[in-house]
Amino acid sequence: MVIGILTFIRPDIIWFFEGGYKYKGAEQSRMYSGVNITRGIIAIGLSLVVLYFIYRALIL
């Protein structure tokens, strides 16, 4: 969930760790930024679903 939130808030940091460190002075494209934000939203949603099922399993 933390990585999903970080990806949603700061996609440039994720881009840097995925390969941006290899290029001096390079910037990510707007499309790549949008894809990273979408991946962040999906990661947050999936982690909430997993946490819900874990919570349900512990209650029952």
C-alpha positions as CSV (number, residue, x, y, z in Angstrom):
1,M,0.0,0.0,0.0
2,V,2.9,2.4,0.8
3,I,4.4,1.9,-2.6
4,G,1.0,2.5,-4.3
5,I,0.6,5.7,-2.3
6,L,4.1,6.8,-3.2
7,T,3.5,6.0,-6.9
8,F,0.3,8.0,-6.9
9,I,1.7,11.0,-5.1
10,R,5.3,11.1,-6.6
11,P,5.5,9.1,-9.8
12,D,8.9,10.7,-10.6
13,I,10.5,8.9,-7.7
14,I,9.3,5.6,-8.9
15,W,10.5,6.5,-12.4
16,F,14.0,7.2,-11.0
17,F,14.2,3.9,-9.2
18,E,12.9,1.9,-12.3
19,G,15.7,3.2,-14.5
20,G,15.8,7.0,-14.5
21,Y,19.1,6.9,-12.6
22,K,20.8,5.6,-15.7
23,Y,20.4,8.8,-17.7
24,K,21.8,12.2,-16.7
25,G,19.3,15.0,-17.0
26,A,16.5,12.8,-18.4
27,E,12.8,13.4,-17.5
28,Q,9.9,11.0,-17.7
29,S,7.2,11.6,-20.3
30,R,3.6,12.6,-19.4
31,M,2.3,9.3,-20.6
32,Y,4.7,7.3,-18.4
33,S,3.7,9.5,-15.5
34,G,0.0,8.8,-16.1
35,V,0.7,5.1,-16.3
36,N,2.6,5.2,-13.0
37,I,-0.3,7.1,-11.4
38,T,-2.8,4.4,-12.7
39,R,-0.5,1.7,-11.4
40,G,-0.5,3.4,-8.0
41,I,-4.3,3.6,-7.9
42,I,-4.5,-0.1,-8.8
43,A,-1.9,-1.1,-6.2
44,I,-3.8,0.9,-3.5
45,G,-7.1,-0.8,-4.5
46,L,-5.7,-4.3,-4.5
47,S,-3.9,-3.8,-1.2
48,L,-7.2,-2.7,0.4
49,V,-9.0,-5.8,-1.0
50,V,-6.2,-8.0,0.4
51,L,-6.4,-6.3,3.8
52,Y,-10.2,-6.7,3.9
53,F,-9.9,-10.4,3.3
54,I,-7.2,-10.8,5.9
55,Y,-9.4,-8.9,8.4
56,R,-12.4,-11.1,7.6
57,A,-10.3,-14.2,8.0
58,L,-9.1,-13.1,11.4
59,I,-12.5,-12.2,12.7
60,L,-14.1,-15.5,11.7
